[in-house]
Amino acid sequence: MKKSKWITTLTYAALIIFGTSFTLPFFWLISTSFKPAARIQKWPPDILPMQQVYAHQDGKSLAVYIINAPDKKAGDVLLLNKLKEGNALVKYADNPRSTPMVVSFDNLTEKAKPGLEWKNYTKGLTFIPFLQELRNTLTVSILSVIGTILSCSLVAYGLAKIDWHGRNSLFIIMLSTMMLPAQVTMIPIFAIFVKLGWVDTFLPLIIPAFLGSPFFIFLLRQFFMGIPKELSEAARLDGCSEFDIYRRVVMPLSKPALATVGLFTFMGAWNDFLGPLIYLVDESKYTLSLGLAMFTGQYGNEYGMLMAVSTVVTIPIIVMFFFTQKTFIQGMTMSGIKG
């Protein structure tokens, strides 16, 4: 009995350790989003966010402001490793109302203390048209979810609940298309959308969702096959058509699987970078994934703002999964995709 408890304890401890390791990238994302630019690429890195501060001869922490650097604005934090000469306007960090004084850079000692750099969020969310890109991303994501659920559930119902000649062969052919990499079909599909005049619109990002996805059709088919046939037969005896059975019997019983498909589709559309990059030209139509790319450019990378906006973009997905994880796991386990 004691041996069994020890095994259980060690198992849970191992799971906690491995589970925590998977959260480290997200922790580092949040930590970096609160770091000033001077400390993001510091080595060894700061585990927790640290503010860049300075001390004068009296040893007190000082907030430093530039007064004689043409490439800086008043209020920017001084980087001693970039400016070698001149004076700085300083005041005590713990007393913002203190009288500013002018000191030489040579009389300042660089220090660091725990603190959060909220400017990364305020500057990052205004550096790009965040609300506009958020609206574009939500438009594409929500319409993609609607299209995927409608198209895939209809096809899956036909493959699972209607007995017709050749359905298994067609199902195998459909699954075989999953072996084709997206890179193989990218150019032909782009040529089709060019002929249709859909480039620089949201249609290439939305319409394919209304044409079905082999993986989601497979997932829903497996779930539909687990629904007792007696329910469908009873509905037919009551005079229901196949569409009525699909709408009134099968769909209400398939909420876990539909939620799984919806969550997968939303995450894919929300994080999609290649699709918007190929089809969108007008910056007013950019999605958040393209907006994040604006923080890295030819003349420098704004890592602090990039991490801050990335955190804001990531949180909705985490919150959504947190509130739907029970339904999500139920949909996965009851649709034939089991460990």
C-alpha positions in Angstrom: 0.0 0.0 0.0 2.8 2.4 0.9 4.6 1.5 -2.3 1.6 2.3 -4.3 1.3 5.7 -2.6 5.0 6.4 -3.4 4.5 5.5 -7.0 1.4 7.8 -7.2 3.3 10.6 -5.6 6.3 10.3 -7.9 4.0 10.1 -10.9 2.2 13.3 -10.0 5.5 15.0 -9.2 6.9 14.0 -12.6 3.7 15.3 -14.3 4.0 18.6 -12.5 7.6 19.0 -13.5 7.0 18.2 -17.1 3.8 20.3 -17.2 5.6 23.3 -15.7 8.3 23.0 -18.3 5.7 23.5 -21.0 4.7 26.8 -19.4 8.2 28.2 -19.4 8.0 29.8 -23.0 4.7 31.5 -22.0 6.3 32.7 -18.7 9.3 34.1 -20.7 6.9 35.8 -23.1 5.2 37.6 -20.3 8.4 38.4 -18.5 10.0 39.9 -21.6 7.0 42.0 -22.3 7.6 43.9 -19.1 11.3 44.4 -19.6 12.9 47.7 -20.8 14.8 47.5 -24.1 18.1 47.7 -22.3 17.6 44.5 -20.4 15.9 42.2 -23.0 19.1 41.0 -24.6 21.1 41.1 -21.5 23.3 38.1 -20.6 22.8 36.4 -18.3 19.1 37.2 -18.8 16.8 38.5 -16.1 14.3 35.9 -15.0 12.0 38.5 -13.6 11.4 42.0 -15.2 14.0 44.5 -14.0 14.0 48.2 -14.4 17.1 50.0 -15.7 17.9 52.7 -13.0 20.9 54.7 -12.0 22.5 56.1 -8.8 24.3 59.3 -8.2 27.1 59.9 -5.7 24.7 59.8 -2.8 23.7 56.2 -3.8 20.0 56.9 -4.3 18.2 55.5 -7.3 17.6 58.1 -10.0 15.3 58.3 -13.1 17.5 59.6 -16.0 16.3 61.8 -18.9 18.2 62.9 -21.9 18.7 66.6 -22.4 21.4 66.8 -25.1 21.0 63.8 -27.4 19.4 64.8 -30.8 18.2 61.2 -31.4 16.4 61.0 -28.1 13.3 62.7 -26.6 12.9 64.0 -23.1 11.6 61.2 -21.0 13.5 58.4 -22.7 15.5 56.3 -20.4 19.2 56.7 -20.8 21.3 53.8 -22.1 24.8 54.4 -20.8 26.3 51.8 -23.2 25.1 53.8 -26.2 25.9 57.4 -25.1 29.5 58.1 -24.1 29.5 61.8 -23.3 27.3 64.6 -22.3 25.0 65.4 -19.4 21.7 64.0 -18.2 18.7 65.6 -16.4 18.0 63.3 -13.4 15.5 63.1 -10.6 15.0 60.6 -7.8 13.0 57.5 -9.0 11.2 57.1 -5.7 10.1 60.8 -5.7 8.8 61.9 -9.0 8.1 65.4 -7.7 11.8 65.9 -6.8 13.6 68.8 -8.5 15.5 67.7 -11.6 19.3 68.3 -11.6 21.9 68.1 -14.2 24.8 65.7 -13.7 27.5 64.2 -15.9 27.1 60.7 -17.3 30.4 59.8 -15.6 28.9 60.4 -12.2 26.0 57.9 -12.7 26.2 54.3 -11.7 24.0 51.8 -13.6 21.8 49.6 -11.5 18.7 47.5 -11.8 15.7 46.8 -9.6 12.5 44.8 -9.9 9.8 46.7 -11.9 7.4 46.4 -14.8 7.8 48.3 -18.0 4.2 49.1 -18.9 5.2 51.3 -21.8 5.8 48.2 -23.9 2.0 47.6 -23.9 0.9 51.2 -24.3 3.4 51.8 -27.1 2.9 48.4 -28.8 -0.9 48.7 -29.0 -0.6 52.1 -30.6 2.4 51.2 -32.8 0.0 49.1 -35.0 -3.7 49.7 -35.6 -4.5 47.0 -33.1 -8.3 47.4 -32.9 -8.6 47.4 -36.7 -6.5 44.3 -37.0 -8.4 42.7 -34.2 -11.7 43.3 -36.0 -10.2 41.8 -39.2 -8.9 38.8 -37.4 -12.3 38.2 -35.6 -14.1 38.5 -38.9 -12.0 35.9 -40.6 -11.9 33.6 -37.6 -15.6 33.6 -36.8 -16.7 33.1 -40.4 -14.2 30.3 -40.8 -15.7 28.6 -37.7 -19.2 28.9 -39.1 -18.2 27.6 -42.5 -16.1 24.7 -41.2 -18.9 23.5 -38.8 -21.6 23.7 -41.5 -19.7 22.1 -44.3 -17.8 19.4 -42.4 -20.9 18.3 -40.3 -23.0 17.9 -43.5 -20.4 15.8 -45.2 -19.7 13.8 -42.1 -23.4 13.1 -41.6 -23.6 11.8 -45.2 -20.6 9.5 -44.6 -21.8 8.2 -41.2 -25.6 8.0 -41.2 -26.7 7.6 -44.9 -26.0 4.2 -46.5 -25.1 4.7 -50.2 -22.9 2.9 -52.7 -19.3 3.9 -52.7 -19.3 6.1 -49.5 -16.4 4.2 -48.0 -14.3 4.5 -51.2 -15.0 8.2 -51.3 -14.1 8.5 -47.6 -10.7 6.9 -48.3 -10.1 9.2 -51.2 -10.9 12.2 -49.1 -8.5 11.1 -46.3 -5.8 10.5 -48.9 -5.9 14.2 -49.7 -4.5 14.9 -46.2 -1.1 13.5 -47.5 -0.7 16.5 -49.8 1.4 19.2 -48.2 -0.1 22.7 -48.3 2.9 23.9 -50.2 2.0 21.6 -53.2 -1.5 23.2 -53.7 -0.5 26.8 -52.7 0.3 28.1 -56.2 -2.6 26.5 -58.0 -5.1 27.8 -55.4 -3.5 31.2 -55.6 -3.9 31.2 -59.4 -7.6 30.3 -59.0 -8.2 33.2 -56.6 -6.3 35.6 -58.9 -8.6 34.6 -61.8 -11.6 35.1 -59.5 -10.4 38.6 -58.5 -10.4 37.7 -54.8 -6.8 38.8 -54.0 -6.6 41.5 -51.4 -10.0 40.5 -49.9 -10.9 38.2 -47.0 -12.6 35.7 -49.4 -9.6 33.5 -49.9 -9.3 33.2 -46.1 -13.0 32.4 -45.5 -14.5 30.6 -48.5 -12.2 27.5 -48.2 -13.7 26.9 -44.8 -17.2 26.5 -46.4 -15.8 23.7 -48.7 -14.9 21.3 -45.9 -11.7 20.0 -44.2 -10.7 16.3 -44.4 -9.5 16.1 -40.8 -12.6 17.7 -39.3 -14.9 15.6 -41.5 -13.1 12.5 -40.2 -13.4 13.7 -36.6 -17.1 14.4 -36.9 -17.8 11.2 -38.8 -16.3 9.1 -36.1 -18.4 11.0 -33.5 -21.6 10.6 -35.6 -21.0 6.9 -35.9 -21.2 6.6 -32.1 -24.7 8.0 -32.0 -27.2 5.1 -31.8 -29.0 4.3 -35.1 -32.2 3.8 -33.2 -32.5 7.5 -32.7 -32.3 8.2 -36.5 -34.7 5.3 -37.3 -37.2 6.6 -34.7 -37.0 10.1 -36.3 -37.6 8.6 -39.8 -40.7 6.7 -38.5 -42.0 10.1 -37.2 -41.6 11.5 -40.7 -38.4 13.4 -40.4 -36.3 14.0 -43.5 -32.6 13.3 -43.5 -31.9 17.1 -43.1 -34.3 17.2 -40.1 -32.5 14.2 -38.5 -29.2 16.0 -39.0 -30.5 19.3 -37.6 -32.8 18.1 -34.8 -31.2 14.8 -33.6 -27.5 14.5 -34.6 -26.3 18.1 -34.2 -27.7 18.7 -30.7 -26.0 15.4 -29.6 -22.7 16.4 -31.1 -21.9 19.6 -29.2 -18.6 18.3 -27.8 -17.3 17.3 -31.3 -18.6 20.6 -32.8 -16.9 22.6 -30.0 -13.6 20.8 -30.8 -13.9 21.5 -34.5 -14.8 25.1 -33.7 -11.9 25.6 -31.3 -9.4 24.1 -33.7 -10.6 26.2 -36.6 -10.7 29.4 -34.5 -7.1 28.8 -33.4 -5.9 28.1 -36.9 -7.6 31.2 -38.3 -6.5 33.4 -35.4 -2.8 32.4 -35.7 -2.7 32.1 -39.5 0.2 34.1 -40.9 0.9 32.6 -44.4 -2.7 33.0 -45.7 -3.0 36.8 -44.9 0.6 37.3 -46.1 -0.2 35.8 -49.5 -3.6 37.3 -50.2 -3.8 40.6 -48.3 -2.1 43.7 -49.7 -3.9 46.7 -48.2 -2.7 47.4 -44.7 -6.2 48.2 -43.6 -7.1 44.5 -44.1 -4.1 43.1 -42.1 -4.8 40.6 -39.4 -3.0 40.5 -36.0 -0.5 37.9 -37.3 0.7 40.3 -39.9 0.6 43.2 -37.4 3.1 41.3 -35.2 5.5 41.1 -38.1 5.6 44.9 -38.2 7.6 45.0 -35.0 10.6 43.4 -36.8 12.1 45.4 -39.6 15.2 46.3 -41.6 16.3 49.0 -39.1 15.7 47.2 -35.8 13.5 45.0 -33.8 11.1 46.2 -31.1 11.3 43.1 -28.9 9.6 44.6 -25.9 6.5 45.8 -27.8 6.5 42.6 -29.9 6.3 40.4 -26.7 3.7 42.7 -25.2 1.3 42.6 -28.2 2.0 38.8 -28.5 0.9 38.3 -25.0 -2.4 40.2 -25.7 -2.9 38.1 -28.8 -2.2 34.9 -27.0 -4.4 35.4 -23.9 -7.8 35.1 -25.7 -6.9 31.6 -27.0 -5.8 30.5 -23.5 -8.9 31.8 -21.9 -11.1 30.1 -24.5 -9.4 26.8 -24.0 -9.6 27.2 -20.2 -13.4 27.5 -20.3 -13.9 24.9 -23.0 -11.3 22.2 -22.0 -13.9 19.8 -20.6 -16.0 19.9 -23.8 -12.9 19.9 -25.9 -11.4 16.7 -24.3 -14.8 15.0 -24.4 -15.1 15.8 -28.1 -11.6 14.3 -28.8 -12.1 11.1 -26.8 -15.6 10.4 -28.2 -14.6 10.9 -31.8 -12.1 8.0 -32.2 -9.0 10.1 -31.7 -7.7 8.4 -28.5 -4.3 7.7 -27.1 
